[in-house]
Amino acid sequence: MASSAGSLQHPSCALERVLRKLSGKRADTGHIRTCQELLYVLSVDRYTRDANFAVYFQRSINATDSLYDATLTDGDCKVRVSVEPRLNNLIEKNILRCGSTIKNVELYLEENTEGGSVDILVTNLEVDQSADQDAALRALSGVNVKTLPWCAGGAEPSPLPLRSRRGTYLPLWTDNDFFGEMWRDQPPENARERNKTGRPVTLREVRHRFLTDGKLIRGDIRIRILQKSRLMHYGKTDQSCLYPYRAELQVADGSASVTAVLWNSMCVEWYRRLHPGMVLHLSHFRVRESFSHRMGQNPERDIEISLNSSHPEAIISIVSSVSPDWCLPDVPHHFCKGSDLQSIPHGSICDVLGLVIFVGRPECTQIKDRKMDIFRWIQLEDGSSDQPIMVKLYSTSQPDVHSAIQPMAVFVCTRLKLVKGSEFYYLTNTQYTQLYCTGTGRPLTIPYKGIRPFRQFLQWLDQMDENDVMNRSVVGGYFIFPPPPSTLTTFMEEWKEQSGLLRGDELRVRCEKLRYRESQRFCVQCTIGTVEYHHQDDTHLSFLSSSSLTAPTSPGDLPQTRRSTPRPQKRPNPITAGTPKRRRCLPSSEPEEVSESDLSLFDSALEFLIGDERDLDAASDEDGDNDSFFSVDTSPSTSPFSLSQAAMETIPRSFCFRRRHVQASATGLQPSSFQKLLPFEELDSFSPAKFYHGHYTLQLRVLSDRVVLNALFFPASVDTNHWRPLPQTHANSWESILSHGGFSPHIPNPSPVDLMATRSQLANQKFVCVLEACSLGRNRLELVLSRAFLLQS
């Protein structure tokens, strides 16, 4: 809150009443006032602490490196506050989040000695767990939160972090993306085609002069960007750098190639604007020895070009008219078909092009120093192989593209590394991975349109049956890859470097430490108690404890699988982006605007071939999709392990083209601002994938300390388009299904009725169980059984 105490006016709302009383007691050291009325969280923003942390938070020295600011409202006015770091755990577990209803909020006022203003700190609060998950959306449904006045008529707070000398906020769930309006997607004024006064020099001349006598030739260089790295945030808790960012550009002219490094505020101004293939004019740059040589990674001396905002201030301009006399190299590429991946060696770097058929939900993983990175699985088809191309896609510092990937989009990903195991392989990021995808609403700046791999791909795409692709397209849900092996011996050989078998209480502690959407694998030794089958319409097949086995009397006693008849669909245009997503009103959701263009997949993909970037009109259409869908109860029981039924995030969904932007948001991570917030169960408004009819729940009892937990089991089968079973044939007994993670691909699947009738096979048996844990936020833990290996007595 950037207003002085004297500007506080007579209160007209709950927040102002508390702040007025608090401002009168400000002279009393440590005075705190509690706002007992309900408040709502409009935004949560993250940044890293700096060297002044101990001054601001004297009682939270051992807190995490992240700090959080939040915007709160009572519906009449709003206030910007910083959050006591002892409450960080609530945010990291997505309990305190944008859209939360909170009460008993303790507020503390203190002078900001640097800015001469008043800072407000939230020292404690209660998240109202009894409130409806959408209580804030309902309470503020008729309120324009953007135009709500700031408390006491104060001016809008600074867009900078409140309690750290940082120039930007970070994304809520990762450090490796840009975030906020300060990151420019257009070059600074006068940056394009400025007047050049320096004489042209080549990279070879610059390198030779520096490595010979340590001096720099003054002049301008004309280079092409060949590769662009992800954004690197290097903020340290003992430093107060305003913009602690760097990014690397591999650049070249006709004489040599080097690394150019954007530093600090140059990243904020230029990172979003620069792309591989662009030609730049650089002057006033610095030259130093390359980072790889300084770190001993490369014995040969080389240079790098530093582009700083001072000492001196580098000058960058984009060149749109390129002379052939400059002899600039083209952007290199190495496209591999899906059929090539099996034969090329592990660690190879390649580019891929394909049609998206599966987009997994975003999940988080710890990298180092408790920092998190985001990844999601993408499956592609290119017509060259029966096996899809698997891509484990971490953040590429292209968050606007990364979050908008959808099935039926043409997808290009460059500089991927091939990871090969004993049976399976997939592609994943390198530092220089770049992502291009149709349907994101942004013009494609792909530097090699029209090359032969694209022409071959278009020939295949022209023959595709769009309805078939639509019916096979899947979004979100539980998914792991590569699948664990089918034998205990092989699994333990691969698992030996991980933690061993856990006790039940150790598993509980590990799971409680998981942050929002963090996934991790654990192993426990168990017996299996009750087995339950959950049909997609939330009715149950009979289930009994293994110690009291009674088979169902007849198949007629059990609900049968229902199949919905697909409704004929119009031919969608996967390229055309709809209008910006609107926040959905409660209690009913209004349909999203949808394109009715008659372009086919092939016509749309011509954008890659000929660079057609026409603006296509989108027309509004009511969503007449009447296909049935089934809600799943997500209420946790008393045990922290006991999501006995699949959460809505766990269930794979059929791709809905008409509401594709809403579906992408509903599948994604918790947003940081209220304007992007969807109703809690919006994901459940999308039909489960056509192959999903239900799942099993196995109650496990850990042998070491008798802790009981529920584990979900989703057997893979030939019907699960995006999740293939292992190729080995087996007997489809409970033992073989659990050890293979699914049904045999070469014989018919047993029905749930038949499989439940043989559950006595599990009685009094000991298993090594492989559990995939993922924290879904809001105190919900997903625990999926991926393998259970029988221990022979």
C-alpha positions in Angstrom: 0.0 0.0 0.0 1.8 3.1 -1.3 0.1 5.8 0.7 1.1 7.6 3.9 -0.8 7.1 7.1 -2.2 10.6 7.0 -4.1 9.8 3.7 -6.2 7.1 5.4 -9.8 8.3 5.1 -12.9 7.4 7.0 -13.5 3.7 6.4 -16.3 2.5 4.2 -15.4 -1.2 4.2 -14.0 -3.9 6.5 -10.5 -3.5 5.3 -10.5 0.3 5.8 -11.9 0.0 9.3 -9.0 -2.3 10.3 -6.4 -0.2 8.6 -7.7 3.0 10.2 -7.4 1.4 13.7 -4.0 -0.1 12.8 -2.6 3.2 11.6 -3.5 4.8 14.9 -1.6 2.2 16.8 1.4 2.2 14.5 3.7 3.8 17.1 3.2 0.7 19.3 5.9 -1.6 18.2 4.7 -4.9 16.8 1.0 -3.9 17.0 -1.3 -6.2 15.0 -5.0 -6.0 14.0 -7.2 -8.9 13.0 -9.7 -8.6 10.2 -12.4 -11.0 11.2 -14.6 -10.5 8.2 -14.2 -12.7 5.1 -11.6 -11.6 2.6 -10.9 -12.9 -0.9 -7.5 -13.4 -2.5 -7.3 -11.7 -5.9 -3.7 -12.4 -6.8 -0.6 -14.2 -5.4 2.8 -13.1 -6.8 6.2 -14.7 -6.1 9.8 -13.2 -6.0 13.1 -14.1 -4.4 14.4 -12.6 -1.3 17.6 -10.5 -1.2 20.2 -9.3 1.2 17.7 -7.3 3.2 15.5 -10.3 4.1 16.6 -10.4 7.7 15.6 -6.7 8.2 12.1 -7.3 6.8 11.5 -10.7 8.3 13.4 -11.1 11.6 11.5 -14.1 12.8 11.6 -16.1 9.5 15.3 -16.5 8.9 15.0 -20.2 7.9 12.1 -19.7 5.4 12.4 -20.7 1.8 14.0 -18.4 -0.8 10.6 -17.3 -2.2 8.6 -14.4 -1.0 5.0 -13.7 -1.8 2.9 -10.6 -2.3 -0.9 -10.8 -2.5 -3.9 -8.6 -3.3 -6.9 -9.0 -0.9 -10.4 -7.6 -1.1 -13.6 -7.6 0.9 -15.6 -6.8 -2.1 -15.6 -3.0 -1.5 -11.9 -2.1 -1.8 -8.6 -3.9 -2.1 -5.2 -3.8 -0.6 -1.7 -5.0 -1.6 0.1 -6.9 1.1 3.3 -9.0 1.7 2.9 -12.4 3.2 4.8 -13.6 6.2 7.3 -16.3 4.9 6.1 -18.7 7.6 2.9 -19.0 5.6 4.7 -20.0 2.4 3.9 -23.6 2.9 0.2 -22.8 2.4 0.9 -21.2 -0.9 3.3 -23.9 -2.1 0.7 -26.6 -1.4 -2.0 -24.5 -3.2 -4.1 -24.1 -0.1 -3.7 -20.4 0.1 -4.2 -19.4 -3.6 -5.8 -17.0 -5.9 -9.6 -17.3 -5.2 -9.2 -18.4 -1.6 -11.6 -17.3 1.1 -9.7 -16.3 4.2 -10.6 -15.0 7.7 -9.0 -13.9 10.9 -6.3 -12.1 8.8 -3.7 -10.5 11.1 -2.3 -7.3 9.6 0.8 -5.4 10.6 1.8 -1.9 9.4 5.3 -0.6 9.3 7.1 2.3 7.6 9.1 1.5 4.5 12.3 3.5 5.1 13.4 3.3 1.5 10.1 4.4 -0.2 8.7 6.6 2.6 5.4 4.7 2.4 3.5 2.2 4.6 3.9 -1.5 4.0 1.3 -4.0 5.2 2.3 -7.5 6.3 0.0 -10.5 6.7 1.4 -12.3 9.8 -1.3 -15.0 10.0 -4.6 -16.1 8.6 -7.0 -18.9 8.3 -8.1 -20.4 4.9 -11.8 -21.0 5.2 -11.8 -24.7 4.4 -15.6 -24.9 5.1 -16.3 -22.4 2.3 -17.3 -23.5 -1.1 -14.3 -23.8 -3.4 -15.9 -21.2 -5.6 -17.1 -18.9 -2.8 -14.9 -16.0 -4.0 -16.1 -16.3 -7.6 -19.7 -16.3 -6.4 -19.2 -13.4 -4.0 -17.4 -11.3 -6.6 -19.4 -12.4 -9.6 -20.9 -8.9 -10.1 -17.7 -7.0 -9.3 -15.1 -5.7 -11.7 -12.0 -6.5 -9.6 -9.8 -4.4 -11.8 -11.7 -1.2 -11.0 -12.1 -1.9 -7.3 -10.6 1.1 -5.4 -7.5 0.8 -3.4 -8.0 1.1 0.4 -8.3 4.7 1.7 -8.4 6.0 -1.8 -4.7 5.4 -2.2 -2.9 5.3 -5.5 -2.2 2.0 -7.2 0.7 0.3 -5.6 4.0 -0.1 -7.3 4.2 -3.1 -9.7 7.5 -4.1 -8.1 7.9 -6.7 -5.3 7.2 -5.1 -1.9 10.0 -6.5 0.3 12.9 -7.3 -2.0 14.9 -5.2 -4.4 13.7 -7.0 -7.5 12.5 -5.5 -10.7 10.0 -8.2 -11.7 7.9 -11.0 -10.2 8.6 -14.6 -11.0 6.1 -17.2 -12.3 4.3 -18.8 -9.5 5.5 -22.4 -10.1 8.9 -22.1 -11.9 11.9 -19.8 -12.2 12.5 -20.5 -15.9 9.9 -18.4 -17.6 9.2 -14.7 -17.8 6.2 -13.2 -16.0 4.4 -9.9 -16.0 3.7 -7.0 -18.3 7.2 -5.6 -18.0 8.6 -8.2 -20.4 8.3 -6.5 -23.7 7.2 -8.4 -26.8 8.1 -5.4 -29.0 11.5 -3.9 -29.3 12.3 -0.6 -27.6 11.6 2.6 -29.5 14.1 3.4 -32.3 15.5 -0.1 -32.0 14.5 -1.1 -35.5 16.7 0.0 -38.4 18.5 2.8 -36.5 21.2 4.8 -38.1 24.5 2.9 -38.0 27.7 4.9 -37.6 30.3 2.3 -36.7 32.3 0.5 -39.3 31.3 -3.2 -39.9 33.6 -5.8 -38.4 33.4 -9.5 -38.5 33.2 -12.0 -35.7 36.5 -13.5 -36.8 38.2 -10.2 -36.5 36.7 -9.6 -33.1 37.8 -13.0 -31.9 41.3 -12.8 -33.2 42.0 -9.4 -31.8 40.7 -10.3 -28.3 42.5 -13.7 -28.1 45.7 -12.1 -29.4 46.1 -9.0 -27.2 42.9 -8.8 -25.1 41.6 -5.8 -26.9 38.3 -5.1 -28.7 38.0 -3.8 -32.3 35.5 -1.0 -32.2 32.7 -1.3 -34.8 29.4 -2.9 -35.6 28.7 -6.6 -36.2 25.9 -8.0 -38.3 24.8 -11.4 -37.1 22.0 -14.0 -37.4 20.5 -15.7 -34.4 20.9 -19.4 -34.8 19.8 -20.6 -31.3 18.2 -19.0 -28.3 18.4 -20.4 -24.8 15.8 -20.6 -22.1 15.8 -17.7 -19.7 18.0 -18.2 -16.6 17.2 -16.6 -13.3 20.3 -16.4 -11.1 18.9 -14.3 -8.2 20.7 -15.1 -5.0 19.5 -14.4 -1.5 22.6 -12.5 -0.5 22.5 -10.2 -3.5 20.2 -7.3 -4.5 20.4 -7.4 -8.3 17.3 -5.7 -9.7 17.0 -8.0 -12.8 19.0 -11.2 -12.1 18.5 -12.8 -15.6 20.7 -14.0 -18.4 20.0 -15.6 -21.7 22.3 -17.0 -24.4 22.1 -16.5 -28.1 24.2 -18.6 -30.5 25.0 -16.1 -33.3 27.0 -16.2 -36.5 28.1 -14.1 -39.5 29.8 -15.4 -42.6 33.2 -15.7 -40.8 32.5 -17.4 -37.4 29.9 -18.2 -34.7 30.0 -17.2 -31.0 27.7 -16.9 -28.0 26.1 -13.6 -27.2 24.7 -13.1 -23.7 21.8 -10.9 -22.7 22.2 -9.6 -19.2 19.8 -8.3 -16.6 17.5 -5.6 -17.9 18.5 -6.4 -21.5 16.6 -9.6 -21.0 13.5 -7.8 -19.9 13.6 -5.5 -22.9 14.7 -8.0 -25.6 14.2 -11.7 -24.6 10.6 -12.0 -25.8 11.4 -10.2 -29.0 14.4 -12.0 -30.3 14.0 -15.3 -32.2 16.2 -17.7 -34.1 16.5 -16.6 -37.7 16.5 -12.8 -36.9 19.3 -10.6 -38.2 20.7 -8.1 -35.7 23.1 -5.2 -35.8 25.1 -5.0 -32.5 27.4 -2.2 -31.3 28.8 -1.0 -27.9 29.1 -4.7 -26.8 31.7 -6.1 -24.5 34.0 -9.1 -25.2 35.2 -11.6 -22.7 36.5 -15.2 -22.5 33.7 -17.7 -23.0 32.0 -19.2 -20.0 32.7 -22.7 -21.0 36.5 -22.0 -21.1 36.4 -20.1 -17.8 34.6 -23.0 -16.1 37.1 -25.6 -17.6 34.4 -27.2 -19.8 36.2 -26.4 -23.0 40.0 -26.4 -23.1 40.1 -24.2 -26.3 39.9 -20.5 -25.7 37.0 -18.7 -27.2 35.0 -15.5 -26.7 31.5 -14.5 -25.8 29.8 -11.2 -26.5 28.1 -9.5 -23.5 25.1 -7.3 -24.1 24.6 -5.1 -21.0 22.5 -2.1 -20.1 25.6 -0.2 -18.8 29.4 0.0 -19.0 28.7 0.4 -21.9 25.1 0.2 -22.9 24.8 -2.2 -25.8 22.8 -1.1 -28.8 20.7 -3.7 -30.5 18.7 -3.2 -33.7 16.7 -5.6 -35.8 17.6 -5.7 -39.5 14.7 -6.4 -41.8 16.5 -5.9 -45.1 19.4 -8.3 -45.4 22.0 -8.1 -48.2 23.2 -11.3 -49.8 26.7 -9.9 -49.6 26.7 -10.4 -45.9 26.8 -14.2 -46.4 24.9 -14.9 -43.2 24.3 -18.6 -42.5 20.9 -20.2 -42.3 19.4 -21.5 -39.1 20.6 -25.2 -38.9 18.1 -28.0 -38.4 18.1 -31.7 -38.1 14.6 -33.1 -38.4 14.0 -36.7 -37.5 10.9 -38.7 -38.2 9.4 -41.0 -35.6 10.8 -44.0 -37.5 14.3 -42.6 -37.2 14.3 -42.4 -33.4 14.7 -46.1 -32.8 18.0 -46.3 -34.7 19.8 -43.1 -33.7 21.9 -43.2 -30.6 21.1 -42.1 -27.0 21.9 -38.4 -26.5 21.4 -37.4 -30.1 20.1 -33.8 -30.7 17.3 -33.5 -33.2 14.2 -31.6 -34.2 10.7 -33.1 -34.6 7.6 -32.2 -36.5 4.2 -33.8 -35.9 0.5 -33.6 -35.1 -0.4 -33.4 -31.4 -2.7 -36.3 -30.2 -2.1 -36.1 -26.5 -1.3 -33.2 -24.1 -0.6 -34.2 -20.5 -1.3 -32.1 -17.5 1.5 -29.9 -16.2 3.4 -31.3 -13.3 6.3 -30.0 -11.2 9.6 -31.6 -10.2 12.4 -30.5 -8.0 15.7 -29.7 -9.7 18.1 -28.3 -7.0 17.9 -26.1 -4.0 14.2 -26.9 -3.8 13.7 -25.0 -7.1 10.9 -26.3 -9.2 10.5 -26.9 -13.0 7.4 -27.6 -14.9 7.0 -30.4 -17.4 4.2 -32.0 -19.4 4.0 -35.0 -21.8 3.2 -34.4 -25.5 2.5 -37.2 -28.0 2.9 -36.6 -31.7 2.2 -38.5 -34.9 4.0 -37.9 -38.2 2.8 -40.9 -40.3 6.2 -42.6 -40.3 5.7 -45.1 -37.5 3.0 -46.9 -35.5 4.6 -45.6 -32.3 3.9 -42.0 -31.3 6.8 -39.6 -30.7 7.0 -39.0 -27.0 8.2 -35.6 -25.8 8.8 -34.7 -22.1 8.6 -31.0 -22.5 10.0 -28.8 -19.7 9.5 -25.1 -19.7 11.1 -23.4 -22.7 10.7 -19.8 -21.5 7.8 -19.7 -24.0 4.9 -19.8 -21.4 2.3 -18.4 -23.7 2.9 -21.3 -26.2 3.7 -24.0 -23.6 0.4 -23.5 -21.8 -1.7 -23.4 -25.0 -0.6 -26.7 -26.7 -3.6 -28.6 -27.8 -4.4 -31.8 -29.8 -4.9 -31.4 -33.5 -2.2 -28.7 -33.6 0.9 -28.9 -35.8 3.9 -29.0 -33.4 7.5 -28.2 -34.1 10.2 -28.6 -31.4 13.9 -28.0 -32.0 17.1 -29.0 -30.2 15.6 -31.9 -28.3 17.8 -34.7 -26.8 17.0 -38.3 -27.3 16.8 -40.3 -24.0 17.0 -44.1 -24.5 16.4 -46.9 -22.0 16.4 -50.6 -22.3 13.0 -50.7 -24.0 11.6 -47.2 -24.3 12.8 -43.8 -25.6 11.6 -40.2 -25.6 12.8 -36.7 -26.3 13.3 -33.9 -23.8 14.6 -30.4 -23.6 18.0 -29.0 -24.0 19.1 -25.5 -23.1 18.3 -24.3 -26.6 14.9 -26.0 -27.2 12.4 -23.8 -29.1 8.7 -24.5 -29.5 6.4 -23.6 -32.4 2.8 -24.6 -32.3 -0.3 -23.6 -34.3 -3.5 -22.6 -32.6 -1.9 -20.4 -30.0 -3.2 -17.1 -31.5 0.3 -15.8 -32.0 2.0 -15.4 -35.4 4.6 -18.1 -36.1 8.2 -16.9 -36.5 9.5 -20.3 -37.5 12.8 -19.8 -39.5 12.6 -22.7 -41.9 9.1 -22.8 -43.4 8.9 -24.7 -46.7 11.8 -27.1 -46.2 11.4 -30.7 -47.4 10.4 -32.3 -44.0 7.4 -29.9 -43.9 6.4 -30.7 -47.4 6.5 -34.5 -46.7 4.6 -34.0 -43.5 1.9 -32.0 -45.3 1.5 -34.8 -47.8 0.7 -37.2 -45.0 -1.5 -34.7 -43.2 -3.6 -34.2 -46.3 -4.7 -37.8 -46.1 -5.7 -37.7 -42.4 -9.2 -38.4 -41.3 -9.9 -35.4 -39.0 -12.8 -37.2 -37.2 -10.5 -40.1 -36.4 -7.9 -37.7 -35.0 -10.5 -35.9 -33.0 -11.8 -39.1 -31.5 -8.4 -40.3 -30.5 -7.2 -37.0 -29.0 -6.8 -36.9 -25.2 -6.0 -34.1 -22.8 -4.7 -34.3 -19.2 -5.1 -37.1 -16.7 -2.7 -39.4 -14.9 0.2 -40.4 -17.1 3.7 -41.8 -16.6 6.4 -42.6 -19.1 8.5 -44.7 -19.5 6.4 -47.4 -17.8 8.2 -49.4 -15.1 9.4 -52.9 -16.1 7.2 -55.9 -15.5 9.6 -57.9 -13.2 10.7 -57.1 -9.7 14.3 -58.0 -10.5 14.5 -55.5 -13.4 12.7 -52.9 -11.5 15.0 -53.1 -8.4 18.1 -52.9 -10.7 16.8 -49.6 -12.0 15.6 -48.4 -8.6 18.8 -49.1 -6.7 20.0 -45.5 -6.8 16.8 -44.2 -5.4 15.4 -44.5 -1.9 14.6 -48.1 -0.9 11.4 -49.5 0.5 9.6 -47.0 2.8 7.7 -47.5 6.0 4.2 -46.3 6.0 5.0 -43.3 8.3 8.0 -42.4 6.1 5.7 -42.4 3.1 3.3 -40.2 4.9 6.1 -37.7 5.7 7.4 -37.7 2.1 4.0 -37.1 0.7 3.2 -34.3 3.1 6.4 -32.5 1.8 5.2 -32.6 -1.8 4.4 -29.2 -3.2 1.5 -28.5 -5.6 1.6 -30.7 -8.7 4.9 -32.2 -7.6 5.2 -35.8 -8.5 7.4 -38.5 -7.1 7.7 -42.3 -7.1 7.8 -44.4 -3.9 8.0 -48.1 -3.0 6.4 -49.9 -0.1 5.9 -53.6 0.9 2.2 -54.3 1.3 -0.7 -56.6 1.5 -3.9 -55.9 -0.5 -7.1 -55.6 1.5 -10.3 -54.5 -0.2 -10.6 -54.1 -3.9 -13.1 -51.7 -5.4 -14.1 -50.9 -9.0 -15.5 -47.4 -9.6 -17.5 -47.0 -12.7 -17.4 -43.6 -14.5 -20.9 -42.8 -13.4 -19.8 -43.1 -9.8 -21.6 -46.4 -9.1 -19.5 -49.2 -7.7 -19.1 -52.8 -8.6 -19.2 -55.1 -5.6 -16.1 -55.0 -3.4 -15.1 -57.1 -0.4 -12.1 -57.5 1.8 -9.7 -60.3 0.7 -10.3 -61.8 4.1 -14.1 -62.1 3.5 -14.5 -63.0 -0.1 -18.0 -63.4 -1.6 -18.3 -63.2 -5.4 -21.2 -61.3 -6.9 -24.2 -63.6 -7.6 -24.6 -62.6 -11.3 -23.4 -60.1 -13.8 -26.8 -58.6 -13.7 -26.1 -57.3 -10.1 -23.4 -55.0 -11.5 -23.7 -51.9 -13.5 -22.7 -52.3 -17.1 -20.4 -50.0 -19.0 -22.2 -47.3 -20.9 -20.9 -45.9 -24.2 -22.0 -42.5 -25.5 -22.6 -42.2 -29.2 -20.3 -39.6 -30.6 -22.2 -36.6 -32.1 -21.2 -35.7 -35.7 -18.9 -32.8 -35.5 -18.1 -29.9 -37.9 -14.7 -29.8 -39.4 -12.8 -27.5 -37.1 -9.9 -25.3 -37.9 -7.1 -26.2 -35.4 -5.0 -23.2 -36.4 -7.5 -20.4 -35.8 -7.4 -19.1 -32.3 -10.7 -18.1 -30.7 -11.3 -14.9 -29.0 -9.7 -14.4 -25.6 -11.1 -16.6 -22.9 -13.7 -15.0 -20.6 -14.0 -15.8 -17.0 -17.0 -18.2 -16.7 -19.9 -17.1 -14.7 -21.4 -19.2 -11.9 -23.4 -21.2 -11.5 -23.7 -22.0 -15.2 -20.9 -21.7 -17.8 -21.4 -19.9 -21.1 -20.0 -21.4 -24.3 -16.7 -20.1 -25.7 -16.6 -18.5 -29.1 -15.6 -20.9 -31.8 -14.3 -20.7 -35.3 -16.5 -22.0 -38.0 -13.9 -21.7 -40.7 -14.0 -24.5 -43.2 -10.3 -25.0 -43.4 -9.0 -28.5 -43.0 -5.9 -29.7 -41.1 -4.0 -29.6 -44.3 -5.1 -26.1 -45.3 -4.3 -24.8 -41.8 -0.9 -26.3 -41.8 0.1 -24.5 -44.9 1.1 -21.7 -42.5 4.3 -23.7 -42.0 4.8 -24.1 -45.8 4.0 -20.7 -47.2 3.9 -18.5 -44.1 0.3 -17.5 -44.4 -0.6 -15.5 -41.3 -4.1 -14.3 -42.3 -6.4 -13.1 -39.6 -9.4 -15.5 -39.7 -12.7 -14.3 -38.2 -14.1 -16.3 -35.3 -17.9 -16.6 -35.0 -19.8 -17.3 -31.8 -21.6 -20.7 -31.6 -23.4 -22.3 -28.8 -21.7 -25.4 -27.5 -24.2 -28.1 -28.4 -22.1 -31.0 -27.2 -24.6 -33.2 -25.4 -22.3 -36.2 -24.9 -22.7 -37.4 -21.4 -20.0 -37.0 -18.8 -19.6 -38.2 -15.3 -18.6 -36.3 -12.2 -16.1 -37.9 -9.8 -16.2 -37.3 -6.1 -13.0 -35.6 -5.1 -13.6 -35.2 -1.4 -10.7 -36.6 0.6 -11.4 -38.9 3.5 -9.8 -38.7 6.8 -6.5 -40.4 5.7 -4.0 -38.2 3.8 -3.5 -41.1 1.4 -7.2 -41.8 0.8 -8.4 -40.3 -2.5 -10.4 -43.5 -2.9 -11.8 -42.2 -6.1 -10.0 -40.5 -9.0 -9.8 -36.7 -8.7 -10.9 -34.7 -11.7 -7.3 -34.0 -12.6 -6.6 -37.7 -12.7 -9.1 -38.6 -15.4 -8.1 -38.3 -19.0 -10.4 -36.1 -21.0 -11.6 -36.1 -24.6 -10.4 -33.1 -26.5 -13.1 -30.6 -27.0 -12.2 -28.3 -29.9 -15.1 -25.9 -29.4 -13.9 -25.1 -25.8 -10.3 -25.8 -26.4 -9.0 -22.6 -24.7 -11.1 -23.2 -21.6 -10.0 -26.8 -21.5 -6.3 -25.8 -21.7 -6.8 -23.5 -18.8 -8.8 -26.0 -16.8 -6.0 -28.6 -17.3 -3.3 -26.2 -16.4 -1.8 -25.0 -13.1 -3.4 -22.7 -10.6 -3.3 -19.1 -12.0 -1.9 -16.2 -10.1 -4.6 -13.7 -10.9 -8.3 -13.7 -10.3 -9.1 -12.7 -14.0 -7.8 -16.1 -15.1 -9.6 -18.1 -12.4 -12.1 -20.8 -13.5 -14.7 -22.5 -11.4 -13.1 -25.3 -9.3 -14.9 -28.2 -11.1 -14.6 -26.7 -14.6 -12.4 -29.6 -15.7 -15.3 -32.0 -14.9 -17.4 -30.3 -17.5 -15.3 -32.0 -20.1 -16.2 -35.6 -21.0 -13.8 -38.4 -19.9 -11.8 -39.9 -22.7 -13.9 -42.5 -24.6 -11.7 -45.4 -23.5 -12.1 -44.5 -19.8 -14.9 -46.4 -18.2 -13.7 -46.6 -14.6 -10.8 -47.5 -12.3 -9.9 -49.7 -9.4 -9.1 -48.8 -5.9 -6.9 -51.1 -3.8 -6.6 -50.7 -0.1 -3.0 -51.4 0.8 -1.6 -52.1 4.3 2.1 -51.4 4.7 3.7 -54.5 6.3 6.3 -52.6 8.4 3.9 -50.5 10.5 0.4 -51.4 9.3 -0.3 -47.9 7.8 -3.4 -48.2 5.5 -3.7 -46.2 2.3 -5.8 -46.2 -0.8 -4.2 -46.5 -4.2 -5.9 -46.0 -7.6 -5.1 -48.4 -10.4 -5.6 -47.7 -14.1 -4.8 -50.8 -16.1 -3.4 -50.0 -19.5 -5.0 -51.7 -22.5 -5.0 -51.5 -26.3 -8.1 -49.2 -26.0 -6.1 -46.5 -24.1 -4.9 -44.6 -27.1 -2.2 -42.5 -25.4 -1.2 -45.2 -22.9 -0.2 -48.5 -24.5 0.3 -51.7 -22.5 3.6 -53.5 -22.4 4.0 -55.8 -25.4 4.4 -59.0 -23.4 1.6 -61.5 -23.4 0.3 -62.7 -20.0 -2.6 -64.5 -18.5 -4.6 -61.4 -17.3 -4.6 -62.8 -13.8 -4.5 -60.2 -11.0 -0.9 -61.0 -10.4 0.1 -60.5 -14.0 -2.1 -57.4 -14.5 -0.5 -55.7 -11.5 3.0 -56.6 -12.4 2.5 -55.5 -16.0 0.5 -52.4 -15.1 -2.3 -53.4 -17.5 -4.0 -56.1 -19.6 -2.3 -58.4 -22.1 -2.3 -56.7 -25.6 -2.9 -60.0 -27.4 -6.0 -61.5 -25.7 -9.4 -59.9 -24.8 -9.5 -57.8 -21.7 -11.4 -59.3 -18.7 -14.5 -57.3 -17.8 -14.6 -55.6 -14.4 -17.2 -58.2 -13.4 -14.9 -61.1 -14.2 -11.9 -59.5 -12.7 -13.7 -58.7 -9.5 -14.9 -62.2 -9.3 -11.2 -63.4 -9.1 -10.0 -60.9 -6.5 -9.5 -63.8 -4.0 -6.2 -64.3 -5.8 -4.9 -61.3 -3.8 -5.7 -62.7 -0.4 -2.8 -63.2 2.0 -0.2 -62.2 -0.5 2.7 -59.9 -0.1 3.6 -57.3 -2.7 6.2 -54.7 -3.5 4.1 -51.8 -4.6 5.3 -49.0 -6.8 3.3 -45.8 -6.1 3.2 -42.6 -8.1 2.3 -39.7 -5.8 1.2 -36.3 -7.0 0.0 -33.4 -4.8 -3.1 -31.9 -6.5 -3.4 -29.0 -4.1 -6.3 -28.2 -1.7 -5.1 -31.1 0.6 -5.7 -33.7 -2.1 -3.0 -36.4 -2.7 -3.2 -38.6 -5.8 -1.6 -42.0 -5.2 -1.6 -44.3 -8.2 -0.4 -47.9 -8.1 1.7 -48.4 -11.3 3.1 -51.8 -10.4 2.7 -54.5 -7.7 5.1 -57.4 -7.7 4.2 -60.6 -5.9 6.8 -61.7 -3.4 7.1 -65.5 -3.6 7.0 -67.2 -0.2 
